[in-house]
Amino acid sequence: MDDSDDSDFYGSPKTVSRLKSRVAAYNIPSYWSSQEARTKLITSRITPLESTSQSPPASGRLHNAYAHIPHAAYQLTESIPQFLARLPPATTNCRFGLEWIFIANPYLPPRPPSDHDRFMRAGRERLDLFKSFIDKTTAAYPNSPLVAKRHIAVARKETIEDLKQLAVECRETYGKWMLFPDVVFVNDTWEKVARAVANHQLGTAAKVATRMPAGYDDGHAEKKERLICVYTEDFTDKDDVARVLRRMKELELVKQGPGARQIYYKAGASGRLTVSRA
């Protein structure tokens, strides 16, 4: 390669000299100092464990589904540490409007409204038909309860499928994994859940029950365990439901082995599925 080729590749001597001067004068600490606000936002949302996980989407505006309840939910104007310090579930007392503490996945767009009224109305009608079938079948086989039971089992499966289809049509497809940590561990468990939801690594949202103070109106005393719910978008999307479970295992939110308690997934529209030891 001759000198002219070199000049074409690197630029003219004047250009090379100018670029070398810029490199020599470049001040790295000064650059990062100018990016301080952005750096703080990134580091407030990430932990060493999360840094090796799937990154949040790079495009799109952040959205908070719980912006309307700032007293009980994470807000985009605060960091995760600030949110956890403001509403620690172990010591935040339950009161009207603060039965739960919420956090939404900020990387998901607003969800289209569901037709809740239609779902409830049509769902009740379908359940009434099933109840009527049970009564008539039981009466038709007074001396053959096993036969009646078989007919009812088939009708129950058909009813569940009809309710699932209705839920899809009415956009009532949310579901939730339910965790029951001991009260002494609820803050630590909730922190893992909240950080993962905020970083687009679990489901659509999560909530944790607040502390039941002595003498609360409903008469219930504080329990040894506290409920945490991790929501998914669609209970019919088995791959996504399983993905959230796998991530909870990675975060050690789900205990495994002898003595581990069962974990439950509850479809908002059609009941609860039991999962044996995860």
Long-range contacts (C-beta under 8 A, 24 or more apart in sequence): 40-79, 41-79, 44-79, 44-80, 44-81, 45-79, 45-80, 45-195, 45-198, 45-199, 46-199, 47-195, 49-251, 50-195, 50-196, 50-199, 50-201, 53-199, 53-201, 53-247, 53-250, 54-200, 54-201, 55-200, 56-107, 56-199, 56-200, 57-107, 57-200, 60-107, 60-109, 62-106, 62-107, 63-104, 63-106, 63-108, 63-109, 63-110, 64-104, 64-106, 65-104, 65-108, 65-110, 65-111, 65-204, 65-205, 66-102, 66-103, 66-104, 66-205, 69-97, 69-102, 71-97, 71-98, 72-97, 72-98, 72-100, 72-101, 72-102, 73-101, 73-102, 73-103, 73-104, 74-102, 74-103, 74-104, 74-194, 74-198, 76-106, 80-194, 80-195, 80-198, 83-194, 84-187, 84-190, 84-191, 84-194, 88-187, 89-186, 89-187, 89-190, 89-208, 89-209, 89-210, 89-211, 89-226, 90-183, 90-184, 90-186, 90-187, 90-211, 90-226, 91-211, 92-210, 92-211, 93-210, 93-211, 93-212, 93-213, 94-209, 94-210, 94-211, 94-212, 94-213, 94-216, 95-210, 98-210, 99-209, 99-210, 100-207, 100-208, 100-209, 100-210, 101-190, 101-207, 101-208, 101-210, 102-205, 102-206, 102-207, 103-193, 103-194, 103-197, 103-198, 103-205, 103-206, 103-207, 104-197, 104-204, 104-205, 105-197, 105-198, 105-200, 105-202, 105-203, 105-204, 105-205, 106-198, 107-200, 108-200, 108-204, 108-233, 111-171, 111-204, 111-233, 112-171, 113-171, 114-170, 114-171, 114-172, 115-169, 115-170, 115-171, 115-172, 116-170, 116-172, 118-170, 119-166, 119-167, 119-170, 119-172, 119-269, 122-166, 122-170, 123-163, 123-166, 123-269, 126-159, 126-162, 126-163, 126-166, 127-159, 127-163, 129-159, 130-155, 130-156, 130-159, 160-270, 160-271, 163-269, 163-270, 164-236, 164-267, 164-269, 164-270, 166-269, 167-235, 167-267, 167-268, 167-269, 167-270, 168-236, 172-268, 172-269, 173-233, 173-234, 173-235, 173-236, 173-268, 173-269, 174-204, 174-231, 174-232, 174-233, 174-234, 174-235, 174-268, 175-231, 175-232, 175-234, 175-235, 175-241, 175-265, 175-266, 175-267, 175-268, 176-203, 176-229, 176-230, 176-231, 176-232, 176-265, 176-266, 176-268, 177-203, 177-229, 177-230, 177-232, 177-241, 177-244, 177-245, 177-248, 177-263, 177-264, 177-265, 178-227, 178-228, 178-229, 178-230, 178-263, 178-264, 178-265, 178-266, 179-227, 179-228, 179-229, 179-230, 179-248, 179-253, 179-254, 179-263, 180-225, 180-226, 180-227, 180-228, 180-261, 181-225, 181-226, 181-228, 182-224, 182-225, 182-226, 183-222, 183-223, 183-224, 183-225, 183-226, 186-226, 186-228, 189-228, 189-253, 190-228, 192-251, 192-252, 192-253, 193-228, 193-230, 193-251, 193-253, 196-247, 196-251, 197-230, 201-247, 202-230, 202-244, 202-247, 202-248, 203-230, 203-231, 203-232, 203-233, 203-240, 203-244, 204-231, 204-232, 204-233, 205-231, 206-230, 206-231, 207-231, 235-265, 235-267, 235-268, 235-269, 235-270, 241-265, 245-275, 245-278, 249-278, 254-278
